[in-house]
Amino acid sequence: GLNILFAIISVTDIVVLGIIIKIINHIVMNENIQNNIFDLIVYIMIIITGLIALFIIYQFIKIFKNLKNNILICENNAKRLNLVSNSCFIISAFYLIIALFIASIMNNLNGEFIYSIFAFSVILIIIFVISGIGIKILNEIYKKAIEYKEENDFTI
């Protein structure tokens, strides 16, 4: 399932890159600059989040490969969990920046779509912060398990 999700996000990122190129072309041609810049920001937000999501899914794929090979408690899995946790925090920081930017332009523009994007950004911030904290806690539990396993191996 993770491989399929990886492929779907990869294709989506490629499509969004094509859209970004078209929007930049419209901006260069001075066609409806204000809407095009806002669209560009939204699509850049999608592409950056998609790339980080690909990185997270790749880490999960590696963890599952280790589990398949009966390599359960190892440093590589702990490092991968730490990378996933940090990636969640990076995504939440990115959406915080986007939410602050949207909040700053909401005074100038009236639009239900802008308020929806702002609310969506805040919800994503909360989701990714909670996910990052949860994975960080899981990572610490995993590190303790590695420590106990090493102690047990030395005892035997």
N, C-alpha and C positions, 0 to 999 in steps of 0.2 A: 503494500500500500504506500509506503514511503517513497518508493521509486516512482510510482505513478504520480504522486503529489509533486515530487521533484520535477518530473517532466512537465506537468501542467503549469507549475510556476515558471519554469524556464520558457515555455512557449508564451505565456502571458507577458513575461518581461520583454521578450523579443517584439511582440505586438506593440507593447507600450513604448518601446524605443522608437518604433516606426512612427507612432503618433507624436512623440516628442519632437522628432525631426520635422514633421509636417507643421507643428505649432511654431517651432523656431523659424521655419520658412515664412509663415504668416506674419510673425513679429518683424522679421527683416523687411517684408514687403509693406509694413505699416498698415496692416489690415486688422482693425478692431483690437488694438494693442491691449487694452485693459482686460478684456475677456480672455485673450490669448495668453497673457502672462499668468492669470489665475489658473487657466487650464494647464499651463506648463508646470506650475507649482504642484498642482494635484497629481499630475502624471509623474513628476520627479519623485514625489512622496511615494507613489505606488512602486516605482522602479527600485528605489533604495530599500524600501521595506521588503520587496520581493527578493532582492539579492541577499539581504540578511536572513530572510526566511529560508532561502536555498542553503545558506551556510548552516543554519540550525538543523534543517532536515538532513543534510550530509553528516553532521555530527551524530544524529540519532541513528542513521543507517550504519555508521561505524560501530556504535554501541551495540546495536542488534547483531551485527556480524560477530562481535566478540561473544555475545551471549549464545549465539548459534554454535560457536566453537568451544563452548564451556569455559570461557575466560570471563568469569563473573566479577571477581574482586581484583581489580588491577588499577594501576595508576593512570593508564590511558583513559579508562572510562571516567575517572574522577576529573581528569583534565578536560575531557569533552563536556562533561556536565558543567564545569566552571565556564567554559567558552559559551555554552548555550545560555547560561544565566547572565553572563555579561552582555551577550547579544540582545537578550530581552531588555536589559537596562538601556542599551544603546537605542533600540527601537523606541522605547518609551521617552527617552530624551529627545529623539528626533521629532516625535509627535508633540512633545511639549513645545518645542520651538515652532512647529507648524501651528499649534493652537494659539500661541502668543502672537504669531504673525496674523492669523485670522482675526483674533480679538482686536488687534490694532487697526485692521482695515474695516471691521464691522461698523465702526462709527461713520465711515465715509460711504459705505454701500449698504443699501437695504435689499436684502434678499433672503428668502427662506432657505435657499440652497447653501448660503454661507453659514447660516446658523446650524444647519444640519451637519456640515463639514466640521464645524467647531465642536458640536456635541459628539460626533463620531470620533474626533481626535481625542477628546477627553476620555471617552470610554476606552479607547485603545491604550491610552496612557495607563489607566487603572488596570486593565487586563495584563499588560506586559510587565508592569511593576509587580503585581501579585504573582505572575508566573515566574519572574526573575527571582523573587524572594523564595518562592516554593522550591524552585530548582536549586537555589543556593543552599537551602536547608537540607534538601536531599543530598547534595554534594557533600555537605559536612558530615551527614550520617554515613555516607559512603566512605569518606576518609577515615572515620572512626572504625568502620568495618575492616578496612585495609590494615589499619594499625593493630586491631585485635587479631587479625589473621596472621600478621607477621609475628606478633608475640607468641601466638599459638604454634606457629611453625618453628620458632626458636626453642620452645619448650619441648617439642617432640624431638 
